[in-house]
Amino acid sequence: MEKAMNKTACNKKLVCISAVLFALFVIFTILAKVCDVGPIGAGGGAVGFSHINSAFNARFPQSRLCYKITQYLGYACVLVAAMNAMVALFDLIRTKSLKKMDRTYLATMVLYAAVVCFYVFFEIVVINVRPTEPEASYPSSHTMLAICVLYSQTILFRRVERGILVKKALTVLCWIAMFSMAALRLLSGVHWLTDIMGAVLLSASLLTCYRAFTD
């Protein structure tokens, strides 16, 4: 009983932390839209925090290699998400009820749906335009995809009882890929510094809530 109460209290704490992180993301997004706006984007597009973003972008000119690597990492993340979606679908067919579905896979599918919804929202509500093309840039969808999909995959790995060494190696690989996506997406020159920061903040909010329902 005491263990269950402690777990409930921990989950509530995680939900509160998630709400705080999301509030910070909203504030940061508003600031990115109205603070120090300058025509530094492609085609003279307006970009917030223009002095910080332009100074950082000037230090790292566009790298096609970094861009290509992040593209392939993105494809890998989509493949991982598709495989998990298939497993979740088979589990739903087997149980014939959302209530009887594996809770971790159900939470993972909700996480994926949230990522897609935010992607669509920020394609419509444009905060920044890219340094290289006049299209939506904030937050970095590749960064958000990698962090959310790969972190949730590390949680799913914990459910596997066999192959501990392989599981640990794959978990480390996921963490490396997460950090690599954020760093290389920034170094590729196709995103502003604030695009990456916004993606990390939003991902942290979503994943903290995700942990509350999968612990």
N, C-alpha and C positions, 0 to 999 in steps of 0.2 A: 504493500500500500504506500509506504513512504517513498519507495523508488518510483512508483507511478506519479506521485505528487511532485517529486523533484523533476521528473521528466516533463510534466505539464508546465511547471514553472519555467523551465529552461526553454521550452517551445514558445511560450508567451513572450519571453525575453527576446528571442530571436525575431519574432514578428514585430516587436517594438523597434528593434534595431533596424529591421528592414524598412519600416515606415520612416524612421529618421533619415536613413540613407536615401530613400526615394524623395523625401522633402528637400534634402540637400541637392539632389539631382535636378529637381524642378527649379530651385533657386539658381543653380549654376546655369541651367538652360536659359532662364530669363535674362540673366546677366550676359550670357553669350549672344543674346539677341539685341540687347540695348546698350551694352557697355563698350565704349571705345570702338564703335562701328566704323569701318573704313572700306573703301573700294579695292580690296586687295585680292579678291577672288577672281577666277577665270572670267574674262569679259567684263571686268570691273564690278563683279558681284560684291555685295555687302557682306562683311565678315566681322563678327564681334571680337573683342580683345585683339584688335588688328596689329598693334605694335608688338605684343608678345608673340602672336602667331607668325607674323611676317619675319621677325628676327630669328625665330626658331627654324622656320622654313628655309631661310637664306643659308643657314649652316648645313642643311641637308638637302641638296638639290635632288631632283627626281632620279630614282634608281630603278631601272627596268628589272634588274635581277631581284631586288627585294619585292617588287610588285608581283613578279611571276611566282615567287615562292609563296607569297600570301594567297595568291589565287589558287594554287594547288592545295594549300592548307585549308582553304575555304571549301574546296571540293571534298576533301577528306572529312571535314566536319559535317557536311551535308550527308555524306555516305553513312557516317556513324549515326546521325539522327534518323536517317531512313531505316537503318537496321533496327534501332530501338523502337521505332514506330511500328515496324512489322511484328516485333515480339509483343508489344503492347496490344496490337490488334488481335493476334492469336490468343492472347490471354483473355481479352474481352469476349472473343467468340467461345472460348472454353468455359468461362464462368457465366456468360450471358447476363452480366450485370456489372455496372460500374462500381457498385458497393462491394462486390466480391473480387474485383480486380486486384492484382498486386499493387499495393499502395505506392510503392516506390516508382513503378512504371507509370502509374496514373499521374503522380506528381510531376514526373519527367515530361509527360505529354502536355500537361498544363504549362510547364515552363517553356517548352518549345512554342506553344501557341502564343504565350506572352511575348516571346522574342519576335515572332512573325507580326503580331499586332503592333508592336512598337516600330518595327521596320516600316510597315505600311503607313503608320501615323506620321513618321518623320520624312517619308517620301512626299506626303501631302503638305505637311506643315514644315516648310524649309527654314532651318535656322541659319545655316552657313552653306556656301557653295564651295566646291573643291578648288584647290590651287590650280589644277590642270584642266578641269572641265566645268561648264556651268550647270552642275547638277548637285542634288542634295548631298551634303557631306557629314552632317552632324546627326546623331553620334555615329561613329564608325561601325557599320553593320558587320563587317568581317571580324572586328575585335569582339563585339558583343556575341556573335555567333560562336566564335572559338571558345571564349571564356565560359559561356553558359553550357554549350554542348559537351565540352571536354571536362569541365568540373563535374557536371552531372554524371558523366561516364565514370569518373573516379569513385563516385558514390555507388554506382551500379556494380563496379568491380568488387566492392566489399561483400557483395552477396555471393560471390563465387568462393566456394570452400576449398577447391583443389587448385593446384598450380600456384602456390603462394609466391614463388620467386617470379614467375611470369606475370602474375597480377601486379606485383610491386614494380616490376620493370615497366609495364604498360602505364601504370599510374604516374611514374616519374616522367615518362614520355609525354603524357597528357599535359603535365605541368610545364614541361619545356615548350611544348607546342603553344600553350596559352600565352606564355611570356614572349615567345618568338613572334606570334601574330601581332601582338600589341606593338612591339619594338619595330618589327620590319614594316608594318603598315605605316608607322610614323616615318621611318627612314626612307620609305618608297617615294615620299613627297606628294602622295595623292590625298593626304589628309592633313589637317591642322592639328596642333598640339591639343587644343580644346576638344576636338572631335574624339581623340583617344581618351582623354580624361572623362568626358561625358559617358562614353561607352563603358569604361571601367566602373564608374559610379553607378550607373543603371544596372549593370551586370551584378555588382555587389549587392544591390538591393534585392534583385530577383532571386539570387542564390541564397541569401540569408533567409528569405521566406521559404525557399525550397527546402533548406535544411530543417526548418521547423516541422515540415510535414514528412520528412524522410528519416529523421533520427530514430 
